Amino acid sequence: MKTYICALYYITVVTSALVGLWHFFVPWMFQWYDYLPTQYENLIVGIDYTNYCFSLLLFGLSAMLIILSKRALSLNKEVIYFYYFLNIVWLFRACLATFIEPWPLEPIPAAAIGQLIASDLLAILMTFVSVYFIKTVKRR
């Protein structure tokens, strides 16, 4: 396995895991509930459920791919499929932010632009690794 592919693999799954871990604290960090009227308790609970389930899924899948990295890098198809799925999640996120519904620039433009660049970059890097996996598996 090429060294740069191994490095890209670890960079992408560790970054994804860190985003998943960070997302657990986003509502508190950005004081989401200050923007919502308190009488909408169902909305608040729904947002919490969505955020926490997404955070757990993203962190858990990324952590699993870190733990199973030797198998993925030795081209174990079952593990690589999980990497492909994570890649699709990030591609979807990047397409959503770039083309479909960009994050509003208010109240913090730097955060919106940073998220756009980071999600696009991560999706591109993961796609590069996925294409390498596809080509290498086909050759075998």
Salt bridges, closest charged atoms under 4 A:
none
